[in-house]
Amino acid sequence: MSSPRFTLSSVSTFKGLPAEALELLEDRLQLISVRRGECVVKQGETADALYVVVSGRFAVEVEGHRQPVTEISRGSTIGEIAFFAGCARTATVRAVRDAIVVRLTRADFDAISEKSSAILTAITASLAERLAAETRRNVAGNGFIPVIAARPRPRTIAIIGATSGSIPPTFLSAFIAASEARRGTCVLSSKNVARVISDSCASDLEFTAALNDLESRFDTIVFVTDEGITPWSEKSIRQADDVLIVASALEENPDAPVPLGPLEAFALSLHESTSRRLAIIHAHRGSITGTRHWLALRDPAMHHHVALDSHDDIARLWRFLSGEALGFVACGGGAYCCAHVGVYQAFREAGIPFDIVGGTSGGAAMAAAFAQDLDPLAIDAGIHRMFIKGHALSRYTLPRYGLLDHTHFDVHLEREYGSGRIEDLWTPYFSVSTDLSNCETEVHRDGSLWRAIRASAAIPGLLPPLYTDDGRMLVDGSVLSNVPIGTMHQLKNGPNVVVSFQTGEGQRFDVDYASLPGRRDLLWRALNPISRRMLPKAPSAATVLVRSLMADRDHFERHLAPEDWLLVPPTPRDLGALDWRRHTKIMTSAYEYTRSAIELRNRRAAARCPAGK
């Protein structure tokens, strides 16, 4: 099998060049094989060559950014601006899988430009248009708040077995069966690769090109590794955007980190945490413990629990892999958060499952109940039990650390949510708090479930912060991210249902400021039943605090993707932030609103795609 001549006509940078000029450039191109992890260009270096991606995938890394700023793939140029401007490289570009590029040196380009002046003119016009488009995009977004997004969805995935390297046969059969029901998916193993790639490949470069060429025919390619470290296993792992580590749950729950197998160790040496995914296989659904011991040495970007007797679990795993997983984002808002239960109920009745749930403050508490797959009526009963019967947020104390008795609140939280851990939930879950020690958001994806809710709901002034073992101070997540859609986008690709509340924007308060009593007058009137009824009807301190936190300082709308669905269920304008007495009514109202919204959306979808067409 010989590599075909690479053409530049489909590369945007060179569009518009005369055929003669393209041929001159193509004659000078050098075909280069790049191994996973190798750098094509490095930030700060002299731009002495231009590269074009023939096949593969590359991450663009910039100093000062913890994660790659973008990824580039087939047909893209690497380092063209620095090359044509004659300046130093502005980023490092690293292969995230085995790849092939073509290289054009500056000496060759200069020699060709002297023969054809049209080359420089056309390329300059192309770059100017690209820079103008980038400027327009930045201006449209005001250029101040970056949109946080997940990595591009993986096109190639390597499945490896944990510890021994063996993939559970029952799981593999179910996984492959599910893949066959999905269009555009190709599953390769050492047993069938020769049938899929019919031509013989004389070199590793040709084999890489043949594997990468499959992407023009398939949306997703799955490489099933051998049990041990074989040439096929190594190539599969190098070729993969992501690795899916498959582990069989142990008969006895582990009480220490589960050791890595040789194949896992090789995969982890090449793949960063962001491209690792762990699936823990269980015979059937039931309570889970010990997940943290699987995560300790593997540090995956996300993990999944899969029951072999559950078709839904396999389907959910595939939705994550294909970038179709449906997320639920719950916002903060005190008693307003009862509306989340109504939204959840409507989707549950419509047979639309959420693949991952997360939220802030009160929304974090509601989402945690959804992650436990609780019935909506049971959740509503829990709200009544906790806030009406138990007065969980109504017991005041001396305001030394907070206005409310946090120990009373904590007892109720632990009673409702138990001693379980986040990583042991069947449905992936996160909550968001604010780390005042570092002035940044803290995303809770493991550890005690009730403590994660407690941190996310630590309303400043009302409840003391939650202090971590390493001394950080965590308060309500609404301080920085009341609607954590940005966090959800970081965790996964695909659509999300996002809930926010209209808490009376533009609402006016008929309060005479001068009538607000001072401390002595307030104490006297509060103790007198008659004068107590004559106190000014102004919002309570708790209501002011919660409304302040709900002011959407993170401008969450900027993070909404086209496939996200924003729902704003109705809530009473006169509702106090900690007034939970109308919880069932608020839930029911949100349920009716969401059910109507789902029906309307379904009718519009049916109108766009009539049956039989």
N, C-alpha and C positions, 0 to 999 in steps of 0.2 A: 504494500500500500504506500503510495507516494503522496506527499502533502501537496495539495493544489496551490497554484500561484495565488497569493493574497492580493486583493484589489482594494484600492482606496476610494473608489467611487461612492461607496455607501457610508463613508466616514464623514461626519458633518463638517469637520475642519477643512476638508479638501473638496467639498461639494462646489461645483461651479468651475473647477479647473478644466481646461481643454484636455481632450483625450491624450494628446501628445505629451503634455506636461505630466499627467498621471502616470503614463508609461515610463517616462524618465525617472520619476520618483520610485516607482515600484521595482525598477531594475536594481536599485541600490538598497532595497530593504533586506535586513538580515533577520532570519527567523531564529528566535531564541526560546528555549525551554526554561521556565521559571518554576522552581519547587515551592511548595507551600511554606510560608514563613519568610521567604527571601524578599529583599527589597529591590525594586526596580530603580527607584530614585530615593534620595535621602534629603531631608530638609536642610537647607544651607549650602548644599553642594552646587558647583557650577553646572549649568544646564548645557551639557555638551552633546545631548542626543534627545530625540523625540521618539516616543513609543506608541504603538497602537495595539490594543488588546485583540488578538485573534480568537482566543477562547480562554475561559477561566473567569476569575473574580478577584478584585483587589480592594483593599481597604485604604482609605486616605486618612493619614494620621497627622495631626498638627500639635506641636508642643504646647502644653498648657491645657489640653483637652484629654480627659481620662479615656474617652471612647473615640473611635473613628468618627470623623465628621460626615463621611459619606462612603459609599461603595460604588465601584465602577466595574463594568463588565464588557462583553463582546462589542467591538466596534467603536469603543471609546478611546480617546487619546489620553496619554499620560505626559504631563509636564509641558504641554504645548505653549502656555502663556509665558513661562520663564524662558523657554527655548527661543521663541520668536522675539521676546522683549530683551533678551540678552542679560537677564538677571539671575539671581540665585534661586534654587528650588524653594518653594514656599510650603511644601509638605513632604512627608514621607509616604510612599506608596508601596504597600506590602501585599504579596499574594496570599489570599486566604484559601486557596486550593491550588493544586498543580495547574499551571497555565502556560499559554504560548503567546508571545508578543512578537511584533516586528520592530526593528530598531532602524532609525535613520539618523546618521551622525551629522553633526554640524558641517563638517568638511564636505560631505556629499551633498547636503542641501545647498550650501553656498555655491558649489560647482554647478549644480543644476539651475539655480536661480540666475546665474550669469547667462545661461543659454535661453531661459524662458522667463521674461519679465512678468508674464501673466501670473506666474505662481505666487509671487510676493503680493501682488495686488489683490488676488482672489482671497488669499489666506488672511490678509489684513482686514478685508471687508467682513469675512466670516467671524473673526475674533471680535471685531467691533460690535457686530450684531449680538453676539453672545454676551458680551459685557453689558450692553444696553439692556438686554432682557433680564440679566441678573440685577441690574440697578433698579429696573421697574419692579421686580419682585420684592426687593428690599424696601423700596418706598411704600409699596402697597401694604406691607406688614409693619411699616414704620421702622423696621430694622432694629428694634430694641429688645423684643422678647422672642427668643428663639423657640421654634416649635419643636418639642421633644417627640421623637418617634422611635419606634422599634427598628432594629436592623431590617434590611430587606428580607423578605421571607426566603427561606432556604430553597434552592432549586435542586440541590443534591444532598442526600442524607445517608449517612452510614449507620447501620444498626450493628451494635456489638453486644456481646454477652458480658455481664459483670462477673467478677471473680474468675471463674474457670474459663470464661469466653464462650460458654454454651448459651445459645438463645433458646428459651423454652419452646419446644416444638408446637405445643397447642397455641401459644400466643402467636408465633410466627405464621402459622396457618391462618389464624383469624385475621391477622394484620394484612397478609397478602390477599386474602379473600376480600377484605374491605377495600384494598387498593385497586383490585380489578373492577370494582363498581364505580371507580372514579376515572373519568376521562383524563387522558394525558398523563398517566402514571406508568412508569416502567420500573420493574423490580429486577435487579441484576444480582447474580451470585456467580461464584466460580464455576458452577455447573452449567449455567445457561449463557454466559457472556459471549462465548464463541458463536452461538446461534444468533444473538442480537447484532453483534458486530461481525459480519460475515467475512470481510476481507482480513487477511493476515496482516498484522502490524509488525514491521521489521524492527522498530525502535520504540523506546518509551515515549519519545516525542510524538510519534504517529499514534500510539495507543492513547495518549492524553488527548490528542486532537480528535480521535474517534469518539472517546467518551464525552468530551465537551460538545461535539457535534450533535449528540443525542438531544441536547437542549433545544435544537431547532425543531425537533419532532415531538418532544414531551415536555409537559409543564414541570413535572417532578420526577426525579430519578432516585431510586432507593438502592443502595448497595448493601447487600447482606454479606457480612464478613464471615470468614471461616472461623472455626473455634480457636485456632491458635494464630501466631504471628506468621503468616504466609505472605508471599508476594502480592496475592490478591487482597488480603486483609490490609496490608500496608498501602497499596494503591487506593483502595476504597476510602480509607481514612484520610489520605492526602487529598483525594478528589472531592471530599464532602465539604459542603458549607457548614453543616451541623452534624454532630454525632448524637445518636439516640442510644443511650446505655440501658440495656434491659436487664433488670435484676429480679430474681425469684425471691419473694418474701420467705424468710427463714422460718422453719417450724417453731423455733424458740426465738423470741424477739431479741435482737442483738443488744448487748449492754456496753458495747465499746465500738469504735469506728470499724466498719467492715473493710478488710484489706482490699487493695486493688489487685486485679489480675494483670498478667503481663500485657494483654491486649489493651486493657483500659489504660495502663500506665503509658503505653505508646501513644494512644489517642490523646490523652491529657497533655502529653508533652508538646503536641502540635496545636491543639484546640484550646483557645482561651475559654474562660467561664461562660462568656456570652454565646458561644456556639455549642454548649453542652446541654443535653436534655436527658433526664433520668425517668424511666418508667419502671415502677415497682409492681410486679405481677402477684396477684392474690388469687387463690382458688375461688373465692366468693366474697361477697361484701360482708363487712362486719367491722368491729372496732379495730383501730390501727394504733400501734405504739412502736416506738423505736426508729421512726423514719430519720431522725437526726443523725443516727449512726451510719446510715447509708449516705447522707449528704456530706458528712464531715470531710471526707477525703476527695469527694467528687465535685463539690461546689458547682452544681449545674445552674444555668440561668433559670430553669424551671423544672419541677418534678411533677409526676403524675402517678396516681394510684389506679391500677387497671384490674378489674375483676374478670377472670376468664369466663364466667357465666353471664357477663353483661355486654351485650352488643353495644349498648350506649357508651360504655367506657372506651371501647376501641374507636367508635365513631368520634368521640370527643378528642381523643388523641390525634386522630387524623385532621380534625378541624384546626388544632393548634399547628400541626406541621404544614398545613396548606394555607395558613393565614386567613382562616375563616371563622375562628373561634369567636363566639359572642360574649362580650363582657357586660357587666352591670356596674355602673359607677354611681355610688350613693353619696349625696352631699351632706354637709352638716346643717344643723338648724334646730336643735333642741326638740321640743314637742312636735314641730313640723314634720319630723322624720317618721312619724307614724304613717305618713303618706307613702313611704317606700314600700310598706307592707301591701298596700292596695295595688301598687304597680306590679309587684312581684306576683300577687295573686292572679292578676289578669294574664300575665305571660304564662304562668303555670297552667291555668285553665286552657289557654290557647295551644298548649303542647309545645311551647318554645322554651327550651332549657337554656340557662346561662352556664357558660363553660368556665368562667372565672368571675368572681365578685370582689368588690373592694369599696372602701369609702372612708369618709372623714367624720370624726366626732360621733353624733347620733347615727349618722349614716353608716359608720363603721360597725356599730352595734347591730343595726338591722341587717347589714350584709353578712355579718358573722352568723346570724340565725339562718339566712338563706343558704350559706355554705354548709350548714348542718342539715339541709334539706327538710327543715321543719315546716309543718303545715301552717298556712297564713293565720288561721284561727288560733292555733297554738301560740304563735308569735304574739298575736293581739292579747291573748290571755296572759302571756308573760309580761307584756307592758303593763297591764292592769295590776298584776301581782306585784310588780316591782315599784311602780311609781304611784299607784293609787292606794293599794293596801299597805305597801311597805314604806311609802314616803321616802324613797331612796334619795331624792334630791330636795328634800324639804326639811331636813334636820339641820338647823343652824348651830353654830358653835362660836366660841370666842375667835374673832377674826385675826388670829396670830399667823396662821398659815393659809387660811382661806375662810370664806364665809360659811361654807357647808362642812359638815362632818364627813370627811372622806372615808373613814373606817366603816361607817354605816353604808355608804354607797358601794364600797369595795365588797362587803359581805354579800350584798344583793347581786352584784355582778358575778361573783364567783359561784353563787348559788344557781344563777340562771344558765351560765355558760360552762360550768364545771371546771375540771382541772386539765382539760385537754390542751393539746398543742396545735398550733396552726398547721405545721407541716404534716400532721396526721389526718387532716381533713380530706375527704374524698374530692371535694371541689376546691380548686386553688382559690386562695383568699389573701387579701392584704388590707392593712389599715395604715393611715397616714397621721403622724403627729409632727409637731414642730420642735426641733432641737434648738433651744435657746442658747446652748453652749457654743454652737457653731453657726447659728442663724441659718439653718437649712432644714428642709423636710427630712423626716425619718420615715422610711417605709418598713413596716413590720410584716415579715413573711415567714417568720418562724418564732418559736418560743411560746410562752403561755398565751392562750387566746384571750382570756379575760383581762390580763395585764396590757395586752396590745390595745384592747378597746379602752381601757382606763387611761392609757397615755393619750390616745387620740381624742378623748372626751374631757381632758383636764382643762376646763374653761378657766382662763387666768382670772384670779381674784376670787372665784367661787370655790374652786377645788385646788389643793396643792398640786404642784407638778409631780410627775412620776420620775424618780431619780434612778438612773441605771447603775449597774455594778461598777462601771468605769467613770461614774461621776457626772454624766450628762443630765441636763435638765430638760424633760420633755413635757410640752403642754399641747393644748388642743390643736389638731392639724389645720383647723380653719384659719389660724393666724396667717399661714402662708398658702394653703391650698384647700379651699372650701369644697371645690369640685375637682377631685384628683384625676381628671381625664388624662393629664400629661403622664402621670405615673402608669396608668393603664396602657397607654401607647408605648411606653418604654418596655413593658413586659411582653407585649404581643402585637401582632398584626391582626387586622380584621375589624368588624363592626362592633359598636358598643351602644347600649342603651344608657343614656346619661340623664340623671334627674337633678333638676334645680328647682328652687322655689322663688316665686315672686312674693317677697315679704312686704309688699306695700310701697314699692318705689313711687316717689311723689306724694306719699301719704303725709298729711299734715296733722299736728297734734295741738289740740286746743287747750294748752296749758299756760297758765299765768306763772311765769318764772318766779315772780316776787312772792307768789303764794306758797312756794315750797317751804315747809317749816325747817327751822334749825334743829340742832340735836335735842335741846331741852324741851322745846315745844313738841317735837315729834314723839319723844318718849312719853310725855304727859298725855298727848292725844291718842297714842297707841294703846295706853293702858286704860283709857276711858272709852267704853263701848259706844257711847253716844257720839263723842267727838271723832272717834275712829272712822265713822261712816262719812265724816265731812272732810277727810283728807283729800287733797287734789288728786284727780284721776290722771296721774302721769304714769308712763311705763316704769316698771320696776328696774332695779339695777341689773338683775339677771337678764331681763328682756333687752335692755340697752347693750349689755355685753354681747349677747348672742347675735343680735342684729348687726353689731359692729363686725363680728367675725364672719358674718354672711355677706359682707359687702363685695365679695368677689374680687379681692385684690389681685388674685393671680390671673384675672382676665381669661377665664377658662375657655371662653368662646374661641380664642385664638388657637386653641389646641384641638378643636373639633375637626375631625376629618369628614370628607364628603359622605362616607358610609355610616357615620355615627348618627344616632337618633336622639335628639334632645326632647325630653318630656318635662313639662312644667305643670304638674297637677295643681288644682285649685286648693287653697288653704284659707282659713278664716283670717281676715285682716285684723281682727281684734284679739287674736290668740296671743297669750303670754308665752314667752319662750320656754318656760318650764311648767306650763299649764297642760298637764297630760289628761285632764278629765274627759276631753272630747276625742280620745285616741281612736275609738271605733268609728266614729262619724268621719273623721279625717281619712281613715283607711278606706272606708266605703266610698267616699267621694272620689278618692284617687283611683280606686278600682273601676268605678263607672267611667271616669275620664279616660283611663288607659284602655279599657275594653273597647270603647268607641274609637279611640285612636288606632288600635290594631285593626278593627273592622274596616275603617276608612282606608288605611294603608293597603289592606288586602284587596279592597274593591279597585283601588287605583292600579295596583299591580295586575289584577285580572283584566282591567281595561286596556293596559298596555300590551298584554300578551294573551289575546283571546284563545280559548281552548281550540286545539287542533291546528294552530298556526305556529 
